Amino acid sequence: MEGRAAFFGTPAAAVPALAALSSAMSIELVVTRPDRPRGRSGKPQPPPVKEAAEAWGLRVVQPGRAVEAAGQLEGLDLAVVVAYGQILPEVMLGIPTHGFINVHFSRLPRWRGAAPVARAILAGDTETGVDIMQLDVGMDTGPIIARSVTKIGPAETTGTLTARLAGIGADLLTDTIPTILDGSAIRSAQAEEGATVAAKLSAEEGRLDPRTMSAAACHRVVRAFNPNPGAWGMLDGERLKVWEVRVSTDSELPAGELNLGGQLPVVGTTEGGLELVEVQAAGRSRMPAAVWGRGYRGALRWV
């Protein structure tokens, strides 16, 4: 196996790239974020990258700050970053022989930052991709080494699209690593024209208000906020999470009005109707919207 590498990553979406790197190089170090409380128990749980790395017998460290791992990068050939969750300081970038490369889930310079997949869906983009770039001191501003482009399916969510891009990124990484190690990789500077920032989603952005939004806009919000933290709206004074919807172009319901008379509950919007497919009432589990609708006895207006 040629070369010694470090891997920086945290969520499940980074695991396919970790596997790809392990087949191409000897991974000497896996750096991931500290364990965090998850679930109702609130007990600290290891991130998915840690679980996978330990299962494969790889050495894992979890520094509070990434720079604390800098001394362990000496003598390595390459470091790979996938959704690590922390900006790496400039002092680290030049330590491995070939520096750091990042597997980023967008077509740069569009959607630089923390939430590129969700932002692409929320904006109504029809295509996205995976870029492998050389890390520099900016936020996802380094030169592009390799790219793969893909269409965004009309029903894809942040969760399903991220999983698909993770697989594409792993394959692209496998193809790209040999060119980096042998010096044949071509690095192309990013254009600043068309650059956008993919800031983290805010809870308020996930609010559905069919009185002021079209069905298509609501659909994008639901897809972008699935699986986390979930789109939501206020119905009869209580928050209703909305996990899956369909756009109905032939609805004539007034914006904000709820109709429970069909196979699926339908909400009128400023343009078209929004069929509710899966919802979650306050204090309840996720359920088919048809089941929820049969038991709903509240006001038939979305507020």
KEDRENVO-906879 format. One record per residue: residue number from 1; x, y, z of N, C-alpha, C in turn. Coordinates in nm, 2 decimals, padded with zeros to 4 digits. Example, Ala and Ser with C-alpha at 12.3 -4.5 7.8 and 13.67 -1.06 7.14 Angstrom:
<rs>
1:01.32:-00.57:00.78:01.23:-00.45:00.78:01.32:-00.33:00.78
2:01.28:-00.22:00.71:01.37:-00.11:00.71:01.29:00.00:00.79
</rs>
This chain:
<rs>
1:00.09:-00.12:00.00:00.00:00.00:00.00:00.09:00.12:00.00
2:00.06:00.22:-00.09:00.15:00.33:-00.11:00.11:00.45:-00.03
3:00.20:00.50:00.05:00.18:00.62:00.12:00.11:00.61:00.26
4:00.13:00.71:00.34:00.08:00.71:00.48:-00.01:00.83:00.49
5:-00.13:00.81:00.54:-00.23:00.92:00.54:-00.30:00.94:00.68
6:-00.36:01.06:00.69:-00.45:01.09:00.81:-00.59:01.12:00.75
7:-00.69:01.09:00.83:-00.83:01.12:00.78:-00.89:01.20:00.89
8:-00.96:01.31:00.84:-01.04:01.40:00.93:-01.18:01.39:00.89
9:-01.27:01.34:00.97:-01.41:01.34:00.94:-01.50:01.30:01.06
10:-01.63:01.32:01.05:-01.71:01.30:01.17:-01.84:01.22:01.13
11:-01.93:01.27:01.04:-02.06:01.20:01.03:-02.06:01.08:00.94
12:-02.17:01.01:00.93:-02.18:00.89:00.85:-02.14:00.92:00.70
13:-02.17:01.04:00.65:-02.14:01.07:00.52:-01.99:01.06:00.49
14:-01.90:01.07:00.59:-01.76:01.06:00.57:-01.71:00.92:00.57
15:-01.79:00.82:00.61:-01.74:00.68:00.63:-01.70:00.62:00.49
16:-01.78:00.64:00.38:-01.74:00.58:00.26:-01.60:00.63:00.21
17:-01.57:00.76:00.23:-01.44:00.81:00.19:-01.33:00.75:00.28
18:-01.36:00.73:00.41:-01.26:00.66:00.50:-01.23:00.52:00.44
19:-01.33:00.45:00.40:-01.31:00.32:00.35:-01.23:00.32:00.22
20:-01.26:00.42:00.13:-01.18:00.44:00.01:-01.04:00.47:00.03
21:-01.01:00.56:00.13:-00.87:00.59:00.16:-00.80:00.47:00.22
22:-00.87:00.39:00.30:-00.80:00.28:00.36:-00.76:00.17:00.26
23:-00.83:00.17:00.14:-00.79:00.08:00.04:-00.68:00.13:-00.05
24:-00.65:00.26:-00.04:-00.55:00.32:-00.13:-00.42:00.35:-00.05
25:-00.43:00.38:00.08:-00.31:00.42:00.16:-00.32:00.36:00.30
26:-00.21:00.37:00.37:-00.20:00.32:00.50:-00.25:00.44:00.59
27:-00.36:00.42:00.66:-00.41:00.53:00.75:-00.35:00.52:00.88
28:-00.27:00.62:00.92:-00.20:00.62:01.04:-00.28:00.68:01.16
29:-00.37:00.76:01.12:-00.44:00.84:01.22:-00.58:00.88:01.16
30:-00.68:00.87:01.25:-00.82:00.92:01.22:-00.85:01.02:01.32
31:-00.88:01.14:01.28:-00.92:01.25:01.37:-01.07:01.28:01.35
32:-01.14:01.28:01.46:-01.28:01.31:01.46:-01.32:01.39:01.57
33:-01.44:01.44:01.57:-01.49:01.53:01.68:-01.52:01.45:01.81
34:-01.52:01.52:01.92:-01.55:01.45:02.05:-01.69:01.39:02.05
35:-01.70:01.28:02.13:-01.84:01.22:02.15:-01.93:01.33:02.20
36:-02.06:01.32:02.15:-02.16:01.42:02.18:-02.29:01.35:02.23
37:-02.36:01.41:02.32:-02.49:01.35:02.36:-02.59:01.34:02.25
38:-02.65:01.22:02.24:-02.75:01.20:02.13:-02.86:01.12:02.19
39:-02.98:01.13:02.13:-03.10:01.06:02.17:-03.16:01.11:02.30
40:-03.26:01.04:02.35:-03.33:01.08:02.47:-03.25:01.06:02.59
41:-03.16:00.96:02.59:-03.08:00.94:02.71:-02.98:01.05:02.74
42:-02.94:01.12:02.64:-02.84:01.23:02.66:-02.70:01.18:02.69
43:-02.68:01.05:02.67:-02.54:01.00:02.70:-02.45:01.03:02.58
44:-02.33:01.06:02.60:-02.23:01.09:02.49:-02.22:00.96:02.40
45:-02.23:00.99:02.27:-02.22:00.88:02.17:-02.11:00.91:02.08
46:-02.04:00.81:02.03:-01.93:00.83:01.94:-01.98:00.87:01.80
47:-01.91:00.96:01.73:-01.95:00.99:01.59:-01.93:00.87:01.50
48:-02.00:00.86:01.39:-02.00:00.74:01.30:-01.85:00.71:01.25
49:-01.78:00.81:01.23:-01.64:00.79:01.18:-01.56:00.72:01.29
50:-01.58:00.75:01.41:-01.50:00.69:01.52:-01.55:00.54:01.52
51:-01.67:00.51:01.52:-01.72:00.38:01.52:-01.67:00.29:01.41
52:-01.66:00.34:01.29:-01.61:00.27:01.18:-01.46:00.25:01.19
53:-01.39:00.35:01.23:-01.24:00.35:01.24:-01.20:00.24:01.34
54:-01.27:00.25:01.46:-01.23:00.15:01.56:-01.26:00.01:01.52
55:-01.37:-00.01:01.45:-01.41:-00.14:01.40:-01.31:-00.20:01.30
56:-01.24:-00.11:01.23:-01.14:-00.14:01.13:-01.00:-00.14:01.19
57:-00.99:-00.12:01.32:-00.86:-00.12:01.38:-00.77:00.00:01.36
58:-00.83:00.11:01.33:-00.75:00.23:01.30:-00.74:00.31:01.43
59:-00.63:00.39:01.44:-00.61:00.47:01.56:-00.69:00.60:01.55
60:-00.76:00.63:01.65:-00.85:00.74:01.65:-00.82:00.84:01.76
61:-00.82:00.97:01.73:-00.80:01.08:01.83:-00.92:01.17:01.82
62:-00.96:01.24:01.93:-01.08:01.33:01.93:-01.04:01.46:02.00
63:-00.96:01.54:01.94:-00.92:01.66:02.01:-01.03:01.76:02.01
64:-01.03:01.85:02.11:-01.13:01.96:02.12:-01.10:02.06:02.01
65:-00.98:02.08:01.97:-00.94:02.17:01.86:-00.85:02.09:01.77
66:-00.87:02.10:01.64:-00.80:02.02:01.54:-00.65:02.04:01.55
67:-00.60:02.16:01.59:-00.46:02.19:01.59:-00.39:02.10:01.69
68:-00.46:02.05:01.79:-00.40:01.96:01.89:-00.35:01.83:01.83
69:-00.39:01.80:01.70:-00.34:01.68:01.64:-00.23:01.71:01.54
70:-00.19:01.84:01.53:-00.09:01.88:01.43:00.04:01.80:01.45
71:00.09:01.78:01.57:00.22:01.71:01.59:00.22:01.56:01.54
72:00.10:01.50:01.52:00.09:01.37:01.48:00.08:01.35:01.32
73:00.10:01.46:01.25:00.09:01.46:01.11:00.23:01.46:01.05
74:00.33:01.47:01.13:00.47:01.47:01.07:00.50:01.34:01.01
75:00.56:01.35:00.89:00.60:01.23:00.81:00.49:01.17:00.73
76:00.37:01.22:00.73:00.26:01.16:00.65:00.27:01.22:00.51
77:00.21:01.15:00.42:00.21:01.19:00.28:00.09:01.27:00.24
78:-00.02:01.25:00.31:-00.15:01.32:00.27:-00.25:01.31:00.39
79:-00.33:01.42:00.39:-00.44:01.42:00.49:-00.57:01.44:00.41
80:-00.68:01.37:00.44:-00.80:01.38:00.37:-00.91:01.43:00.47
81:-00.99:01.52:00.42:-01.09:01.58:00.51:-01.23:01.56:00.44
82:-01.33:01.51:00.52:-01.46:01.50:00.47:-01.56:01.53:00.59
83:-01.62:01.65:00.58:-01.72:01.69:00.68:-01.67:01.67:00.82
84:-01.55:01.73:00.85:-01.49:01.72:00.98:-01.57:01.80:01.08
85:-01.61:01.92:01.04:-01.69:02.00:01.12:-01.62:02.11:01.20
86:-01.49:02.14:01.15:-01.41:02.24:01.21:-01.31:02.29:01.11
87:-01.29:02.42:01.10:-01.20:02.48:01.01:-01.06:02.45:01.06
88:-00.97:02.40:00.97:-00.84:02.37:01.01:-00.74:02.49:01.00
89:-00.66:02.51:01.10:-00.57:02.63:01.10:-00.46:02.61:00.99
90:-00.41:02.72:00.94:-00.31:02.73:00.84:-00.19:02.65:00.88
91:-00.15:02.65:01.01:-00.03:02.59:01.05:-00.03:02.44:01.02
92:-00.14:02.38:01.01:-00.15:02.23:00.98:-00.14:02.20:00.83
93:-00.18:02.29:00.75:-00.20:02.25:00.61:-00.08:02.20:00.53
94:00.04:02.25:00.57:00.16:02.22:00.50:00.24:02.10:00.56
95:00.19:02.04:00.67:00.26:01.94:00.73:00.27:01.81:00.65
96:00.16:01.75:00.61:00.18:01.63:00.52:00.25:01.67:00.39
97:00.32:01.58:00.33:00.39:01.61:00.20:00.31:01.67:00.10
98:00.19:01.61:00.08:00.09:01.66:-00.03:-00.02:01.75:00.03
99:00.00:01.79:00.16:-00.10:01.88:00.22:-00.23:01.81:00.25
100:-00.34:01.88:00.26:-00.47:01.84:00.29:-00.56:01.85:00.16
101:-00.64:01.75:00.14:-00.74:01.76:00.04:-00.88:01.74:00.10
102:-00.98:01.80:00.04:-01.11:01.80:00.10:-01.21:01.74:00.00
103:-01.30:01.65:00.04:-01.41:01.60:-00.04:-01.53:01.68:-00.01
104:-01.57:01.76:-00.10:-01.68:01.86:-00.07:-01.80:01.83:-00.15
105:-01.92:01.83:-00.09:-02.04:01.79:-00.16:-02.12:01.90:-00.23
106:-02.05:01.97:-00.33:-02.11:02.07:-00.41:-02.02:02.09:-00.53
107:-02.07:02.17:-00.62:-01.99:02.22:-00.73:-01.94:02.36:-00.70
108:-01.82:02.36:-00.65:-01.76:02.49:-00.61:-01.73:02.58:-00.73
109:-01.75:02.71:-00.71:-01.76:02.78:-00.59:-01.90:02.80:-00.53
110:-02.00:02.73:-00.59:-02.13:02.73:-00.54:-02.14:02.65:-00.41
111:-02.20:02.70:-00.31:-02.22:02.64:-00.18:-02.09:02.60:-00.11
112:-02.01:02.70:-00.08:-01.90:02.69:00.01:-01.95:02.69:00.16
113:-01.91:02.60:00.24:-01.95:02.61:00.38:-02.02:02.48:00.43
114:-02.09:02.49:00.54:-02.13:02.38:00.63:-02.24:02.30:00.57
115:-02.34:02.36:00.49:-02.46:02.28:00.46:-02.48:02.29:00.31
116:-02.39:02.24:00.23:-02.40:02.26:00.08:-02.52:02.18:00.02
117:-02.54:02.06:00.07:-02.65:01.97:00.01:-02.79:02.03:00.04
118:-02.81:02.07:00.17:-02.94:02.13:00.20:-02.96:02.26:00.13
119:-02.86:02.34:00.12:-02.87:02.47:00.05:-02.90:02.45:-00.10
120:-02.84:02.35:-00.16:-02.87:02.33:-00.30:-03.02:02.29:-00.32
121:-03.07:02.20:-00.23:-03.21:02.16:-00.24:-03.30:02.28:-00.21
122:-03.27:02.36:-00.11:-03.36:02.47:-00.07:-03.36:02.58:-00.18
123:-03.25:02.59:-00.25:-03.25:02.69:-00.36:-03.31:02.64:-00.49
124:-03.35:02.52:-00.50:-03.41:02.46:-00.62:-03.31:02.43:-00.73
125:-03.18:02.41:-00.69:-03.08:02.37:-00.79:-03.12:02.23:-00.85
126:-03.09:02.22:-00.98:-03.12:02.09:-01.05:-03.01:02.00:-01.05
127:-02.89:02.05:-01.03:-02.77:01.96:-01.02:-02.67:02.00:-00.92
128:-02.59:01.91:-00.88:-02.48:01.94:-00.78:-02.37:01.84:-00.81
129:-02.29:01.81:-00.72:-02.17:01.72:-00.75:-02.08:01.71:-00.63
130:-01.97:01.65:-00.65:-01.86:01.64:-00.55:-01.73:01.69:-00.61
131:-01.67:01.78:-00.53:-01.54:01.83:-00.57:-01.43:01.78:-00.47
132:-01.32:01.75:-00.53:-01.20:01.72:-00.44:-01.11:01.84:-00.46
133:-01.08:01.91:-00.36:-01.00:02.03:-00.37:-00.88:02.03:-00.27
134:-00.78:02.11:-00.30:-00.67:02.13:-00.21:-00.71:02.23:-00.10
135:-00.70:02.20:00.02:-00.73:02.29:00.12:-00.64:02.41:00.13
136:-00.69:02.53:00.14:-00.61:02.65:00.17:-00.67:02.72:00.29
137:-00.63:02.84:00.32:-00.67:02.91:00.44:-00.82:02.96:00.43
138:-00.88:02.96:00.32:-01.01:03.01:00.31:-01.11:02.90:00.34
139:-01.24:02.94:00.33:-01.35:02.84:00.35:-01.39:02.78:00.22
140:-01.34:02.66:00.19:-01.37:02.59:00.07:-01.33:02.67:-00.06
141:-01.22:02.74:-00.05:-01.17:02.83:-00.16:-01.05:02.77:-00.24
142:-01.00:02.65:-00.20:-00.88:02.60:-00.26:-00.90:02.55:-00.40
143:-00.80:02.52:-00.48:-00.81:02.48:-00.61:-00.87:02.34:-00.63
144:-00.94:02.32:-00.74:-01.01:02.20:-00.76:-00.92:02.10:-00.83
145:-00.92:01.97:-00.78:-00.84:01.87:-00.83:-00.92:01.77:-00.92
146:-01.04:01.74:-00.87:-01.13:01.65:-00.95:-01.27:01.69:-00.92
147:-01.36:01.65:-01.01:-01.50:01.68:-01.00:-01.59:01.58:-01.06
148:-01.71:01.55:-01.00:-01.81:01.46:-01.05:-01.94:01.54:-01.04
149:-02.02:01.54:-01.14:-02.15:01.62:-01.15:-02.26:01.52:-01.15
150:-02.37:01.55:-01.08:-02.49:01.47:-01.08:-02.62:01.55:-01.07
151:-02.73:01.50:-01.13:-02.86:01.57:-01.12:-02.91:01.55:-00.98
152:-02.99:01.64:-00.93:-03.07:01.63:-00.81:-03.21:01.58:-00.84
153:-03.24:01.46:-00.79:-03.37:01.41:-00.81:-03.48:01.49:-00.75
154:-03.60:01.50:-00.82:-03.71:01.59:-00.77:-03.76:01.56:-00.63
155:-03.74:01.43:-00.58:-03.79:01.40:-00.45:-03.67:01.37:-00.35
156:-03.55:01.39:-00.39:-03.44:01.37:-00.30:-03.43:01.46:-00.19
157:-03.40:01.41:-00.07:-03.39:01.49:00.05:-03.24:01.51:00.08
158:-03.21:01.60:00.18:-03.08:01.62:00.22:-03.01:01.48:00.26
159:-03.09:01.40:00.33:-03.04:01.27:00.37:-03.01:01.18:00.26
160:-03.10:01.16:00.17:-03.08:01.07:00.06:-02.97:01.12:-00.04
161:-02.97:01.25:-00.07:-02.87:01.30:-00.16:-02.73:01.30:-00.10
162:-02.72:01.33:00.03:-02.59:01.33:00.10:-02.53:01.18:00.09
163:-02.62:01.08:00.11:-02.57:00.95:00.11:-02.52:00.91:-00.03
164:-02.59:00.96:-00.13:-02.55:00.93:-00.27:-02.42:01.00:-00.31
165:-02.41:01.13:-00.26:-02.29:01.20:-00.29:-02.17:01.14:-00.21
166:-02.19:01.08:-00.10:-02.09:01.02:-00.02:-02.03:00.90:-00.10
167:-02.11:00.83:-00.17:-02.07:00.72:-00.25:-01.99:00.77:-00.37
168:-02.04:00.87:-00.44:-01.97:00.93:-00.55:-01.84:00.99:-00.51
169:-01.83:01.05:-00.39:-01.71:01.11:-00.34:-01.61:01.00:-00.31
170:-01.65:00.89:-00.26:-01.55:00.78:-00.23:-01.49:00.73:-00.36
171:-01.57:00.71:-00.46:-01.52:00.66:-00.59:-01.42:00.76:-00.65
172:-01.46:00.89:-00.64:-01.38:00.99:-00.70:-01.24:01.00:-00.62
173:-01.25:00.98:-00.49:-01.13:00.99:-00.41:-01.03:00.87:-00.45
174:-01.09:00.75:-00.47:-01.01:00.64:-00.51:-00.94:00.67:-00.64
175:-01.01:00.73:-00.74:-00.94:00.76:-00.87:-00.84:00.88:-00.86
176:-00.86:00.97:-00.76:-00.78:01.09:-00.75:-00.65:01.07:-00.67
177:-00.65:00.99:-00.57:-00.53:00.97:-00.48:-00.41:00.94:-00.56
178:-00.41:00.84:-00.65:-00.28:00.81:-00.72:-00.22:00.93:-00.80
179:-00.31:01.01:-00.85:-00.26:01.13:-00.93:-00.19:01.23:-00.83
180:-00.24:01.24:-00.71:-00.18:01.33:-00.61:-00.05:01.28:-00.57
181:-00.04:01.15:-00.54:00.08:01.09:-00.49:00.19:01.09:-00.60
182:00.15:01.07:-00.73:00.26:01.06:-00.83:00.29:01.20:-00.90
183:00.22:01.30:-00.85:00.24:01.44:-00.89:00.17:01.48:-01.02
184:00.09:01.39:-01.08:00.02:01.43:-01.20:-00.11:01.50:-01.19
185:-00.16:01.52:-01.07:-00.29:01.59:-01.05:-00.28:01.73:-01.09
186:-00.38:01.78:-01.16:-00.39:01.92:-01.21:-00.49:01.99:-01.12
187:-00.44:02.11:-01.07:-00.52:02.19:-00.97:-00.56:02.31:-01.05
188:-00.70:02.34:-01.05:-00.75:02.45:-01.12:-00.81:02.55:-01.02
189:-00.77:02.67:-01.02:-00.82:02.77:-00.93:-00.97:02.79:-00.94
190:-01.04:02.82:-00.83:-01.18:02.84:-00.84:-01.21:02.99:-00.89
191:-01.31:03.01:-00.96:-01.36:03.14:-01.00:-01.44:03.20:-00.88
192:-01.43:03.33:-00.86:-01.51:03.39:-00.75:-01.65:03.42:-00.80
193:-01.67:03.43:-00.93:-01.80:03.46:-00.98:-01.89:03.34:-00.95
194:-02.01:03.37:-00.90:-02.10:03.27:-00.87:-02.08:03.20:-00.73
195:-01.99:03.25:-00.65:-01.97:03.19:-00.52:-02.08:03.22:-00.43
196:-02.12:03.12:-00.36:-02.23:03.13:-00.26:-02.19:03.06:-00.13
197:-02.25:03.10:-00.02:-02.21:03.05:00.11:-02.33:02.96:00.16
198:-02.29:02.84:00.20:-02.39:02.74:00.25:-02.39:02.74:00.40
199:-02.45:02.84:00.46:-02.46:02.85:00.60:-02.54:02.74:00.66
200:-02.52:02.71:00.79:-02.60:02.61:00.86:-02.75:02.65:00.85
201:-02.84:02.56:00.85:-02.98:02.58:00.84:-03.03:02.64:00.98
202:-03.11:02.73:00.98:-03.17:02.78:01.11:-03.31:02.72:01.12
203:-03.36:02.70:01.24:-03.49:02.64:01.27:-03.60:02.72:01.20
204:-03.59:02.85:01.20:-03.69:02.94:01.14:-03.70:02.92:00.99
205:-03.59:02.88:00.93:-03.60:02.86:00.78:-03.68:02.73:00.75
206:-03.70:02.64:00.85:-03.77:02.52:00.83:-03.92:02.54:00.85
207:-03.97:02.66:00.88:-04.11:02.68:00.90:-04.19:02.69:00.77
208:-04.29:02.61:00.76:-04.38:02.61:00.65:-04.50:02.71:00.67
209:-04.51:02.80:00.58:-04.63:02.89:00.59:-04.70:02.90:00.46
210:-04.79:02.81:00.44:-04.86:02.80:00.31:-04.94:02.92:00.27
211:-04.96:03.01:00.37:-05.03:03.13:00.34:-04.95:03.23:00.26
212:-04.82:03.21:00.27:-04.72:03.30:00.20:-04.63:03.23:00.10
213:-04.63:03.10:00.10:-04.54:03.02:00.02:-04.62:02.93:-00.08
214:-04.55:02.91:-00.19:-04.61:02.81:-00.29:-04.59:02.67:-00.25
215:-04.66:02.58:-00.31:-04.65:02.44:-00.28:-04.50:02.39:-00.31
216:-04.45:02.44:-00.43:-04.31:02.40:-00.47:-04.21:02.45:-00.36
217:-04.23:02.57:-00.31:-04.13:02.62:-00.21:-04.14:02.54:-00.08
218:-04.26:02.51:-00.04:-04.28:02.42:00.08:-04.21:02.28:00.06
219:-04.23:02.23:-00.06:-04.17:02.10:-00.09:-04.02:02.10:-00.08
220:-03.96:02.21:-00.13:-03.81:02.22:-00.12:-03.77:02.23:00.03
221:-03.85:02.31:00.11:-03.81:02.32:00.25:-03.82:02.18:00.32
222:-03.93:02.11:00.30:-03.94:01.97:00.36:-03.82:01.88:00.32
223:-03.79:01.88:00.19:-03.68:01.80:00.15:-03.54:01.84:00.21
224:-03.52:01.97:00.21:-03.39:02.02:00.27:-03.38:02.00:00.41
225:-03.49:02.00:00.49:-03.48:01.98:00.63:-03.50:01.83:00.68
226:-03.50:01.74:00.58:-03.51:01.60:00.61:-03.37:01.53:00.59
227:-03.31:01.47:00.69:-03.36:01.42:00.81:-03.35:01.51:00.94
228:-03.28:01.62:00.92:-03.26:01.70:01.05:-03.25:01.85:01.01
229:-03.32:01.93:01.09:-03.40:01.90:01.21:-03.55:01.88:01.18
230:-03.59:01.88:01.05:-03.73:01.86:01.02:-03.80:01.99:00.99
231:-03.88:01.99:00.88:-03.96:02.11:00.86:-04.08:02.11:00.95
232:-04.14:02.23:00.97:-04.25:02.23:01.07:-04.35:02.35:01.03
233:-04.47:02.34:01.09:-04.56:02.45:01.08:-04.65:02.45:01.20
234:-04.73:02.56:01.21:-04.82:02.57:01.33:-04.96:02.55:01.28
235:-05.03:02.45:01.35:-05.16:02.41:01.32:-05.24:02.40:01.45
236:-05.34:02.48:01.46:-05.43:02.48:01.58:-05.34:02.51:01.70
237:-05.24:02.60:01.69:-05.16:02.64:01.80:-05.05:02.54:01.84
238:-05.04:02.43:01.77:-04.93:02.34:01.80:-04.84:02.31:01.68
239:-04.72:02.28:01.71:-04.62:02.26:01.61:-04.64:02.12:01.55
240:-04.65:02.11:01.42:-04.66:01.99:01.34:-04.53:01.97:01.25
241:-04.46:01.87:01.28:-04.34:01.84:01.19:-04.39:01.77:01.06
242:-04.33:01.81:00.95:-04.37:01.76:00.82:-04.25:01.69:00.76
243:-04.26:01.56:00.73:-04.14:01.49:00.68:-04.15:01.46:00.53
244:-04.27:01.45:00.48:-04.28:01.42:00.34:-04.41:01.48:00.29
245:-04.40:01.54:00.17:-04.51:01.60:00.10:-04.50:01.58:-00.05
246:-04.62:01.60:-00.11:-04.62:01.60:-00.26:-04.69:01.73:-00.31
247:-04.65:01.78:-00.42:-04.72:01.90:-00.48:-04.84:01.86:-00.56
248:-04.95:01.92:-00.54:-05.07:01.90:-00.61:-05.11:02.02:-00.69
249:-05.09:02.01:-00.82:-05.11:02.13:-00.91:-05.26:02.17:-00.93
250:-05.35:02.08:-00.91:-05.49:02.10:-00.94:-05.57:02.15:-00.82
251:-05.51:02.17:-00.71:-05.58:02.21:-00.59:-05.63:02.36:-00.60
252:-05.75:02.38:-00.55:-05.81:02.52:-00.55:-05.84:02.56:-00.41
253:-05.77:02.50:-00.31:-05.79:02.54:-00.18:-05.73:02.68:-00.15
254:-05.80:02.76:-00.07:-05.74:02.89:-00.03:-05.61:02.86:00.05
255:-05.52:02.96:00.03:-05.39:02.94:00.10:-05.41:02.93:00.25
256:-05.35:02.82:00.31:-05.36:02.80:00.45:-05.47:02.71:00.50
257:-05.57:02.68:00.40:-05.68:02.59:00.44:-05.64:02.45:00.43
258:-05.69:02.37:00.53:-05.66:02.22:00.53:-05.78:02.14:00.50
259:-05.76:02.05:00.40:-05.87:01.96:00.36:-05.84:01.82:00.40
260:-05.92:01.76:00.48:-05.90:01.62:00.53:-05.99:01.52:00.46
261:-06.06:01.56:00.35:-06.16:01.48:00.29:-06.11:01.38:00.18
262:-05.98:01.39:00.14:-05.93:01.31:00.04:-05.85:01.19:00.09
263:-05.78:01.12:00.00:-05.69:01.01:00.05:-05.58:01.06:00.14
264:-05.53:01.19:00.11:-05.42:01.25:00.19:-05.47:01.39:00.23
265:-05.43:01.43:00.35:-05.46:01.57:00.39:-05.39:01.67:00.29
266:-05.46:01.77:00.25:-05.41:01.87:00.16:-05.42:02.01:00.22
267:-05.31:02.09:00.20:-05.31:02.23:00.25:-05.30:02.32:00.13
268:-05.38:02.42:00.12:-05.38:02.52:00.02:-05.26:02.61:00.04
269:-05.19:02.65:-00.07:-05.08:02.74:-00.07:-05.11:02.86:-00.17
270:-05.01:02.94:-00.18:-05.03:03.06:-00.27:-05.03:03.01:-00.42
271:-04.98:02.89:-00.44:-04.98:02.83:-00.58:-04.98:02.68:-00.56
272:-05.09:02.62:-00.59:-05.10:02.47:-00.58:-05.13:02.43:-00.44
273:-05.16:02.30:-00.43:-05.18:02.24:-00.30:-05.07:02.15:-00.25
274:-05.06:02.13:-00.12:-04.95:02.05:-00.06:-05.01:01.93:00.00
275:-04.99:01.81:-00.05:-05.04:01.69:00.00:-04.94:01.64:00.11
276:-04.99:01.62:00.23:-04.91:01.57:00.34:-04.90:01.42:00.34
277:-04.78:01.37:00.33:-04.76:01.22:00.32:-04.72:01.17:00.46
278:-04.62:01.23:00.53:-04.58:01.18:00.66:-04.56:01.30:00.75
279:-04.61:01.29:00.87:-04.61:01.41:00.96:-04.57:01.35:01.10
280:-04.55:01.45:01.20:-04.53:01.41:01.34:-04.59:01.52:01.43
281:-04.69:01.48:01.49:-04.76:01.58:01.59:-04.67:01.59:01.71
282:-04.69:01.70:01.78:-04.61:01.72:01.91:-04.63:01.61:02.00
283:-04.52:01.56:02.05:-04.52:01.45:02.15:-04.55:01.31:02.09
284:-04.56:01.30:01.96:-04.60:01.18:01.89:-04.48:01.13:01.80
285:-04.49:01.01:01.76:-04.39:00.95:01.66:-04.43:00.99:01.52
286:-04.34:00.98:01.43:-04.37:01.00:01.29:-04.48:00.90:01.24
287:-04.57:00.94:01.16:-04.68:00.86:01.11:-04.73:00.90:00.97
288:-04.80:00.81:00.90:-04.86:00.85:00.78:-04.96:00.96:00.80
289:-04.95:01.06:00.71:-05.04:01.18:00.73:-05.19:01.14:00.72
290:-05.22:01.03:00.64:-05.36:00.99:00.63:-05.41:00.94:00.77
291:-05.32:00.87:00.84:-05.36:00.82:00.98:-05.38:00.94:01.07
292:-05.28:01.03:01.07:-05.29:01.15:01.15:-05.42:01.23:01.12
293:-05.45:01.24:00.99:-05.57:01.32:00.95:-05.70:01.26:01.00
294:-05.71:01.13:01.01:-05.83:01.07:01.05:-05.86:01.10:01.20
295:-05.75:01.12:01.27:-05.77:01.15:01.42:-05.77:01.29:01.45
296:-05.75:01.38:01.35:-05.73:01.52:01.38:-05.87:01.59:01.41
297:-05.88:01.67:01.51:-06.01:01.73:01.54:-05.99:01.88:01.57
298:-05.88:01.94:01.52:-05.85:02.08:01.54:-05.91:02.17:01.43
299:-05.86:02.29:01.43:-05.90:02.39:01.33:-05.84:02.35:01.20
300:-05.92:02.39:01.09:-05.87:02.35:00.96:-05.80:02.47:00.89
301:-05.73:02.54:00.97:-05.65:02.65:00.91:-05.50:02.64:00.96
302:-05.41:02.66:00.87:-05.27:02.66:00.90:-05.23:02.81:00.94
303:-05.16:02.82:01.05:-05.13:02.96:01.10:-04.98:02.98:01.11
</rs>
